[in-house]
C-alpha cells in the first residue's frame, strides 16, 4: 500500500480545464485541438479532466509542455512528458475511465498526478527484448526522483516528482 497522499485533491484546488470536448468526439476525424492551460490561482498548479481515449496521450504531452513553458521549467519537459505519456497510457489502456491530470510546481521541481476510477494498481510486467509492453513503470522510475500510488475513494492516484537535473 502506498503512503498517504499529502496532495489529495480538494474540490477547489487549482485551476481545472475540461480538455475533453473535442477529444470525446472521435467521429469527426479531426485531430484534437486544446486550449492552453489556464493560469492557476497561484501560478503553480494546473489540472485537466481528460477522457480515456488514445488521443488523450498526445494531448496530455502538449498540455504538460505548455504548462512547463509558462512556469519557466522547460528543462523538465523531456522527462515529464515521457512520464506523463506512460502514466496516461496506463490509465487509458487499463483503467478505461476518465482521468484527471494535475501538475503542481514545487520550486524547481514538479509533482504530477494522474487520478483515475480504477482500483487496480499498476504492476510491473516482465518485458523481453522483443516485447512491446512491460517497460512503462521502469521508464517512470528512471525519469523521476520518486513516484508512487495512493488509493482514492473512487480509484487511485499515480503520482511522480521530476526535478531539474544539474549537469
Buried (B, 14 or more C-beta within 10 A) or exposed (E): EBEEBEBEBEEEBBBBBEBBEBBBEEEEEEEBEBEEBBEBEEEBBBBBBBBBBEBBBBBBBBBBBBBBEBBEBEBBBEBBBBBBBBBBBBBBEBBEBBBBBBBBBEEEBBBBBBBBBBEEBBEEEEEEEEEEEEBBBEBBEEBBEEBBBBBBEEBBBBBBBBBEEEE
